[in-house]
Amino acid sequence: MTWVSGPSAGYGFTTRRSDQQWESHGELEKAVRSFLAEIDPTTGYLSD
């Protein structure tokens, strides 16, 4: 995955499990897609 339009300071996406391990690539991709689905395409920020 490549972030091509950011990052903006103090704003973005992060994920990590409570045991401090990373998810599998498939789970990470699912989480990113879910996050991006919440972005308002007009503003580029999370919807209210």
KAMOQUI-V990005 format. One record per backbone hydrogen bond with DSSP energy under -0.5 kcal/mol. NH is the residue of the N-H (numbers start at 0). CO is the residue of the C=O. If there is no record, write none. Layout:
nh->(NH | NH)
co->(CO | CO)
//
This chain:
nh->(3 | 7 | 10 | 16 | 19 | 27 | 28 | 29 | 30 | 31 | 32 | 33 | 34 | 35 | 36 | 37 | 37 | 38 | 39 | 40 | 43 | 46)
co->(1 | 10 | 7 | 20 | 16 | 23 | 24 | 25 | 26 | 27 | 28 | 29 | 30 | 31 | 32 | 33 | 34 | 35 | 44 | 38 | 39 | 37)
//
